[in-house]
Amino acid sequence: MNDRAFSVVRAGALTTVQDLGRPGHAHLGVPRSGALDEPAHRLANRLVGNPESAATLETTLTGCAVRVRTATTVALTGAPCPVTVDGRPAPWGAPVHVPAGAVLDAGPATHGLRCHLAFAGGIDTEEVLGSRATDLLSGLGPEPLTDGAVLPLGAPYAPPAGADAVPHPGPVTELLLPFLPGPRDDWFTDSGLRTLSTGRFRVSPAGNRIGLRTEGPALERARPGELPSEGMPLGALQVPPDGLPVLFLHDHPTTGGYPVIGVVPERYLARAAQAVPGTPVRFLRMR
C-alpha cells in the first residue's frame, strides 16, 4: 500500500484534479482544461512548497473531506471556506500540518464557488498528454472524486513557504467581463450588440467547467442559420439559438458552429470561476 496517498471521505458536489492544463492540443480536439481559478491554484501550491504546475484538488461549492495516510502539509485558497483537521478548526489560506490518519475537511464556500486544495508533493495521478487535469468534456484525466477513492501523492518538493498575507479579491458581487468584439459580431444587429453591452444579465445555474451560461435578454441576430464548425478559443462568447451568451471556460469544445460575438481575455476568467448562480453580469466592450 502506498503511504503517500489520501482517501476520499466526502467527495462534495464536484471535486476534480487540476493543474495548469494541457494546452497545444486543440488540433486534436482536446481542450486545455486545468484550474479555473488559476491564481488560486498557483498560490495554494506556493504555500506548500510545490511548483505551480503541481496538481491540486478543485472543489465546487460544497468542498470535500479527505483522510491522509501520511503526515503532510496542505493549503486551501480560492473561495474561502471553514477548514478542520479531525474536527478542530484550521486556517484557510495558510499551510496546515495534517497528521497521518487525520481527516481534513474543507467545508462549503462562504462566498465564491471553487476552492483549490494543494498537498505537499502534489497529486501524483497518471499524466495524459502532459497533464493530470480532469477534463469533463473529453473525459481525459482522472475521474471526478467519489467517496472511497484513493489518490496518490508525490514526494514533497521543498519546505512550505510562509506568507504574511494571502491576496483575495473578495466576493464577486458583480461579474465584469471585458471583451474584444468579433470574429462574428457582424452576425448580430446593432440592437443585439447594444443589448450585450447594456443588458442586465446574471449567471445561470446551468453553467459548469465547460462554460458559464447567462440569463437575461436575448441578443438579436442579423442573419439566420449557423456557421460551419470553426475553432473556439478560451474565453469565447458564443451565442446559441436562444440568444443568451455562453462564456467558454477551460473544458470548452475546441470547435463550434454558433457565432462568437466576442472573446474575453484569459486574465478575466478567474473571477468568472468564482461567480455563483444569480450573480449580475456586465459585458464591457474593449476598445
C-alpha positions in Angstrom: 0.0 0.0 0.0 1.3 3.5 -0.9 1.5 5.5 2.3 1.8 8.7 0.3 -1.8 8.9 -0.6 -5.2 10.1 0.6 -8.7 8.5 0.6 -11.8 10.5 -0.1 -14.2 10.7 2.9 -16.6 13.2 1.2 -16.3 13.9 -2.5 -18.6 17.0 -2.5 -20.7 18.3 -5.3 -17.9 18.2 -7.9 -14.2 17.8 -7.0 -11.6 17.2 -9.7 -7.9 17.0 -10.0 -6.5 20.1 -11.8 -3.1 21.5 -12.8 -2.2 24.1 -15.5 -3.9 22.0 -18.1 -2.8 20.6 -21.5 -2.6 23.5 -24.0 -1.5 22.9 -27.5 -3.8 20.0 -28.4 -6.8 21.8 -29.8 -6.0 20.5 -33.3 -6.7 17.0 -31.8 -10.0 18.2 -30.4 -8.6 18.2 -26.8 -9.5 21.2 -24.7 -6.9 22.9 -22.5 -8.7 22.1 -19.2 -6.8 22.9 -16.0 -7.6 25.1 -12.9 -10.5 27.5 -13.5 -9.2 29.9 -10.8 -5.6 29.7 -11.9 -4.2 32.3 -9.5 -5.7 30.4 -6.6 -4.2 27.1 -7.8 -0.7 28.7 -8.2 -1.0 30.3 -4.7 -2.0 27.0 -3.0 1.0 25.3 -4.5 3.4 28.0 -3.4 2.1 27.8 0.2 3.0 24.1 0.4 6.4 24.4 -1.4 5.2 22.9 -4.7 6.0 24.2 -8.2 2.9 26.0 -9.6 2.4 23.1 -12.1 1.7 20.5 -9.4 -1.8 19.1 -9.4 -4.4 20.3 -6.8 -8.0 19.4 -6.0 -10.6 21.9 -7.3 -13.8 21.7 -5.2 -17.2 23.2 -6.2 -19.4 25.0 -3.7 -19.7 22.2 -1.0 -16.0 21.4 -0.5 -14.7 17.9 0.3 -13.1 15.8 3.0 -10.1 13.5 2.7 -8.1 11.2 5.1 -4.3 11.4 4.6 -2.2 8.2 5.0 0.9 10.0 5.9 1.6 13.3 7.6 1.6 16.1 5.1 1.1 19.9 4.6 -1.9 21.3 2.8 -3.2 24.7 1.9 -6.6 25.9 0.7 -7.2 29.0 -1.5 -9.8 30.4 -3.9 -13.3 30.6 -2.3 -13.0 30.9 1.5 -14.4 28.0 3.5 -14.3 26.6 7.0 -11.3 24.2 7.4 -11.0 21.5 10.1 -8.5 18.7 10.9 -10.1 15.9 12.8 -12.9 18.4 13.8 -10.5 21.1 15.1 -10.5 24.5 13.3 -7.6 25.1 11.0 -6.6 28.2 8.9 -7.7 28.9 5.3 -5.1 30.5 3.1 -2.1 29.2 5.0 0.0 26.0 5.3 -1.7 23.4 7.6 0.0 20.3 9.0 -2.2 17.3 8.8 -1.1 14.2 10.8 -1.1 10.7 9.4 -4.7 9.3 9.5 -6.3 12.6 10.2 -9.3 13.9 8.2 -9.0 17.3 6.5 -12.5 18.8 5.9 -12.9 21.8 3.6 -16.5 22.9 4.2 -18.9 24.8 2.0 -17.7 28.0 0.4 -18.7 31.0 2.4 -18.7 33.1 -0.8 -17.4 32.2 -4.2 -17.7 28.8 -5.8 -14.4 26.9 -6.2 -11.6 26.1 -3.7 -8.1 24.8 -4.5 -6.6 22.3 -2.1 -2.9 21.7 -2.5 -0.8 18.9 -0.9 2.9 19.0 -0.4 4.3 16.9 -3.3 1.2 17.4 -5.4 -1.4 14.8 -6.5 0.5 12.1 -8.4 -2.1 10.6 -10.7 -1.0 9.5 -14.2 -0.4 12.2 -16.8 -2.3 12.2 -20.0 -0.9 14.4 -22.8 1.4 16.0 -20.2 -1.3 16.9 -17.7 -3.1 15.4 -14.7 -6.1 17.6 -15.2 -9.6 16.2 -15.2 -11.4 17.2 -18.5 -15.2 16.9 -18.2 -15.7 17.3 -21.9 -13.3 14.8 -23.4 -13.1 12.5 -20.3 -9.3 12.7 -20.2 -7.5 12.6 -16.8 -8.7 11.1 -13.5 -12.4 10.7 -12.8 -14.1 13.3 -10.6 -13.7 12.3 -7.0 -16.0 9.7 -5.5 -16.4 8.6 -1.8 -13.8 6.0 -1.0 -11.5 6.7 -3.9 -7.7 6.7 -3.2 -5.3 9.1 -4.9 -1.5 9.0 -4.7 0.7 11.9 -3.6 4.1 12.8 -4.8 7.2 13.4 -2.6 7.4 16.9 -1.1 9.5 19.3 -3.2 10.6 21.9 -0.6 9.7 23.3 2.8 6.4 25.2 2.8 6.6 28.9 2.0 5.4 31.3 4.7 3.0 34.1 3.8 2.3 37.3 5.9 -0.9 37.8 3.9 -2.8 35.9 1.2 -4.4 38.0 -1.5 -8.1 37.5 -2.0 -10.3 39.7 -4.3 -13.4 39.3 -2.1 -16.9 38.2 -3.1 -17.9 38.5 -6.8 -21.0 40.8 -6.3 -21.0 41.7 -10.0 -19.1 39.9 -12.7 -17.5 42.4 -15.1 -16.4 40.7 -18.3 -14.4 42.9 -20.7 -14.5 41.5 -24.3 -12.9 42.1 -27.6 -15.6 42.1 -30.3 -15.6 39.5 -33.1 -14.9 37.5 -35.0 -18.7 37.0 -35.8 -20.1 40.2 -34.3 -21.5 41.0 -37.8 -24.0 38.2 -37.3 -25.8 40.5 -34.8 -27.9 43.6 -35.3 -26.9 47.0 -33.8 -29.6 46.4 -31.3 -28.2 43.0 -30.4 -24.7 44.5 -29.9 -26.2 47.2 -27.7 -28.0 44.6 -25.7 -24.7 42.8 -24.9 -23.1 45.9 -23.6 -26.2 47.4 -21.8 -28.4 44.4 -20.9 -28.8 43.1 -17.4 -27.5 39.5 -17.3 -26.9 37.1 -14.5 -25.0 33.8 -14.0 -27.2 30.8 -14.8 -27.1 27.7 -12.5 -26.8 25.6 -15.7 -23.1 26.5 -16.1 -20.1 24.2 -15.4 -16.4 23.9 -16.2 -17.2 23.9 -19.9 -18.9 27.2 -19.9 -20.6 29.9 -17.8 -24.2 30.3 -19.1 -26.1 33.5 -18.6 -29.7 34.5 -18.1 -31.1 37.8 -19.4 -32.2 39.5 -22.7 -31.6 37.6 -25.9 -29.2 39.1 -28.5 -30.9 39.9 -31.8 -29.4 38.2 -34.8 -28.8 39.9 -38.2 -28.8 36.6 -40.1 -30.4 33.2 -39.6 -28.7 29.8 -39.7 -25.4 28.7 -38.2 -21.8 28.6 -39.2 -19.7 25.6 -40.3 -17.8 24.5 -37.3 -14.7 26.6 -36.6 -12.1 26.9 -33.9 -13.2 28.2 -30.5 -10.7 29.9 -28.1 -10.8 30.0 -24.4 -12.9 33.0 -23.3 -15.1 32.9 -26.5 -18.6 34.4 -26.1 -20.6 32.0 -28.1 -24.3 32.8 -28.8 -26.6 29.7 -29.3 -30.1 29.9 -30.8 -31.7 31.2 -27.6 -29.6 34.4 -27.9 -28.0 34.1 -24.5 -24.2 34.4 -24.4 -22.1 31.5 -23.1 -18.6 32.2 -21.8 -16.3 29.3 -22.8 -14.2 28.1 -19.8 -11.3 25.6 -19.6 -13.1 22.4 -20.6 -14.8 24.1 -23.6 -15.1 22.4 -27.0 -12.4 23.3 -29.5 -14.8 23.8 -32.4 -18.4 25.1 -32.7 -20.9 26.3 -35.2 -22.7 29.1 -33.2 -21.4 32.6 -33.8 -18.8 34.1 -31.4 -19.8 37.7 -30.7 -16.6 38.5 -28.7 -13.7 37.0 -26.7 -13.0 37.7 -23.0 -9.2 37.8 -22.4 -7.9 35.0 -20.1 -6.9 37.3 -17.3 -10.5 38.0 -16.5 -11.7 34.4 -16.3 -10.6 33.6 -12.7 -13.4 35.9 -11.5 -15.9 34.0 -13.6 -14.8 30.8 -11.9 -16.0 32.3 -8.6 -19.3 33.8 -9.7 -22.2 31.9 -8.1 -25.6 31.5 -9.9 -27.6 34.7 -9.8 -24.5 37.0 -9.8 -25.1 40.0 -12.0 -23.0 40.0 -15.2 -21.9 43.1 -17.2 -20.2 42.8 -20.5 -17.7 45.7 -21.3 -16.6 46.2 -24.9 -12.8 46.8 -25.0 -11.5 49.5 -27.4 
